[in-house]
Amino acid sequence: SEPPNVLTSILNPKDEVEGNYGVNSIRTELQPVNDSQFEVIGSLECALEKIQGPPGTGKSTTIFHIIDARILPELREASFRTRHVEQAGPMDVRRVLVTCSRNVAVESIAQKLAGLSKQETMLVIGREERVGDTARSHLLEARLERYPDRALQDARMRYERADERWERANGDKAKEAAAMPEKIETYEALRIEEKRVSKVILGQQTQVFLCTIASSSRLIGFWGKFFCEGW
């Protein structure tokens, strides 16, 4: 099959390959733009474009509007697709990968993208202790924590009860040994449910992946773990 336009452009940067952009209104009521940002957002044509701006010139705002107006306008729809958790698997949906050199930029873009859709469509890849508050709330672990799935919630509750019983042993070796099999069993059951729901989050619901360049390898690892046989 033919490689994506953006890959063709990267391999042959001198060739002008047409990009796949929509044409929609720029919602300045969400994020104000200046004249140069407005011109850049509306003039994108090629699959590979370079936009340059010193610190503080509004690159994250420009990124927000490019995603909202030119790449993923379907996120504006209140009736954005929802799929049942049992349909886990990578679906044929448009996805955007946003990479930044620093976590400060990740947080800035996350703050702008957080309210873009009424559904949870953004996933941040990174370390909890290094990302900002908004980005942290969109890590996979945070999304799993609030995912509305009864089987996952029940598995988490059973594990927490088993862990509490093990903690109450308070160093008593006999009691710890008696409580350990249930703790291991419920932990393994929880991991199975988390993996099932993680496949839904990555493969069906997330359309914007956000991370630092250094963390992009973790995203590849996530994808391989959940969707590639023998990974």
Secondary structure, DSSP 8 states (H G I E B T S, - for coil): ----HHHHHHHSTTS--B---------TTTS---HHHHHHHHH--BSS------TTS-HHHHHHHIIIIII-GGGG-TT-----GGG-S--S---EEEEESSHHHHHHHHHHHTTS-SS--EEEES-TTTS-HHHHTTBHHHHHHH---HHHHHHHHHHHHHHHHHHHTTT-HHHHHHHHHHHHHHHHHHHHHHHHHHHHIIIII--EEEEEGGGHHHHHHHHHHHHSTT-
